[in-house]
């Protein structure tokens, strides 16, 4: 794992630990606009829900991080397309969120 990737992975793991749950309680993805994807597409509440997003150096790095967390058991969909999908995001799934 590259240094830049490891920093983001460690940051996300710490965030998940702070808000609890198992990996399968979290949804991960990549997007060109992570906040719009989180709040509009997935229905995450900006205030009150557990979520995190990080800009990656490139789309390949964002996809590698997504694959890492999906292998750990996180929920997720097909990786976003295009080179603009440089944001990795994760949120703790709640009854009101959409996958």
Buried (B, 14 or more C-beta within 10 A) or exposed (E): EEEEBEEBBEEBBEBBEEBEEEBEBBBBBBBBBBBEBBBEBBBBBEEEBBBBBBEBEEBEBBBBBBBBBBEBEBBBEEBBEEEEBBBBBBBBBBEEBEE
